Amino acid sequence: MIIPFFVAALVIAADQISKHIIKTSMALGESFSLVKYLLDIHYIENEGASFGMLKNHRWIFMSLSSVAILLMLAAIVYLGQKNIKKQNLFINITLATMFGGGAGNMIDRLSNNSVAFGMEGTKVVVDFLEFPFFRFFTFNLADAFVCVGSVFFCLCVFLGKYRLKPPQEPQEEQLP
């Protein structure tokens, strides 16, 4: 059961370190191309949920995020039980990536004060990854881990590789 928590810790660390590097080395709004035509670094602050949604209703997504994070944690613990661990390690790791990403953004929402003029004191999430060919949104590592983990989780569920019940021991036939 230690592997999923190790994965979650790595996700949180990578997310927080990357955001710290961006905040300390770039000015808000600054951008540059990391991989030409493929990936840009563009430092913005997001006071809402994904894609800036619900920015004036912080308590809604904070509540929903808290519930989702707690449910993922409960699922990781449940699936990590000794009798079902081997069958569900992959699903448990996908949950750990989603948990780590959600926790990384929650840390921001609880601790990051905006540096933008007129928004001082507002809690924000640092976003900095952007696809230049699809400038619809800017995201961070936590968002990427949540999305990738969600895709793999859905694949596991839809492909039938996910079982909540431990495998049943074969019953011995009883003679009359």
Secondary structure, 3 states (H helix, E strand, C coil): CHHHHHHHHHHHHHHHHHHHHHHHHCCCCCEEEEECCCEEEEEEEECCCHHHCCCCCHHHHHHHHHHHHHHHHHHHHHHCCCCCCHHHHHHHHHHHHHHHHHHHHHHHHHHCEECCCCCECCECEEEEEEECCEEEEEECHHHHHHHHHHHHHHHHHHCCCCCCCCCCCCCCCCCC
